[in-house]
Amino acid sequence: MDLLDAFWHLVNFALPALGVGALGAAAAKLLWRRELASIPWRRLAGWAGTAGVLALLAGLWFFGRDGKMATYALLVLAAAVALWWVGFGRRR
């Protein structure tokens, strides 16, 4: 595997987490428009995406391989908890 292949491998590993973070942040901003008006979409998406990448890394460490459904369930849960924490959980 050369450097370009390694780069694309890492991008494709993180892309589901970043996509879930972006879509989750957009849905949260749409559903809770008034409550989340003061929080930028980028902040919500950044925290949810970061939590998702950490969940994927935890699943890779625990199972020893990528692509397990339990890991993707953890990804969705981590993104949802991060969105709740940034939007509603801590004092703004």
C-alpha positions in Angstrom: 0.0 0.0 0.0 1.5 3.3 -1.0 0.9 6.7 0.6 -2.1 7.7 -1.6 -3.8 4.3 -0.9 -3.3 4.8 2.9 -4.7 8.3 2.7 -7.9 7.1 0.9 -8.2 4.2 3.3 -8.2 6.6 6.3 -10.6 9.0 4.6 -13.0 6.2 3.8 -12.7 5.0 7.4 -13.7 8.4 8.8 -16.3 9.3 6.2 -19.3 7.5 7.8 -18.7 9.3 11.1 -18.4 12.7 9.4 -21.5 12.1 7.3 -23.6 11.0 10.3 -22.3 14.1 12.2 -23.2 16.4 9.4 -26.6 14.9 8.8 -27.4 14.7 12.5 -26.4 18.3 13.1 -28.6 19.4 10.1 -31.6 17.4 11.4 -31.1 18.8 14.9 -31.0 22.3 13.6 -34.1 21.7 11.6 -36.1 20.0 14.3 -35.1 22.2 17.3 -34.8 25.5 15.4 -35.4 27.9 18.3 -33.5 26.0 20.9 -30.4 25.6 18.8 -30.5 29.0 17.1 -27.5 30.3 19.1 -25.3 27.2 18.3 -23.6 27.1 14.9 -24.1 24.1 12.6 -20.4 23.7 12.3 -20.0 23.3 16.1 -22.7 20.6 16.3 -21.3 18.8 13.3 -17.8 19.0 14.5 -18.6 17.5 17.9 -20.8 14.8 16.5 -18.2 13.9 13.8 -15.4 13.7 16.4 -17.5 11.5 18.7 -18.3 9.3 15.7 -14.7 8.9 14.7 -13.8 8.0 18.3 -16.6 5.4 18.3 -15.2 3.9 15.1 -11.7 3.8 16.5 -13.1 2.1 19.7 -14.9 -0.5 17.6 -11.8 -1.1 15.5 -9.8 -1.7 18.7 -12.4 -3.9 20.4 -13.4 -6.1 17.4 -10.0 -6.0 15.6 -11.6 -5.1 12.3 -13.7 -2.4 10.7 -17.3 -2.7 9.5 -19.1 -4.4 12.3 -22.8 -3.4 12.8 -22.2 -3.0 16.5 -19.6 -0.4 15.7 -22.0 1.6 13.5 -24.6 1.4 16.2 -22.0 2.9 18.6 -21.3 5.5 16.0 -24.9 6.6 15.9 -25.2 6.6 19.7 -22.0 8.6 20.1 -23.1 11.2 17.6 -26.5 11.5 19.2 -25.0 11.9 22.7 -22.6 14.6 21.4 -25.4 16.5 19.7 -27.4 16.4 22.9 -24.5 17.4 25.0 -23.5 20.4 22.9 -27.1 21.5 22.2 -28.9 20.8 25.5 -26.7 19.1 28.1 -24.3 21.7 29.3 -25.0 25.2 30.3 -24.4 27.6 27.4 
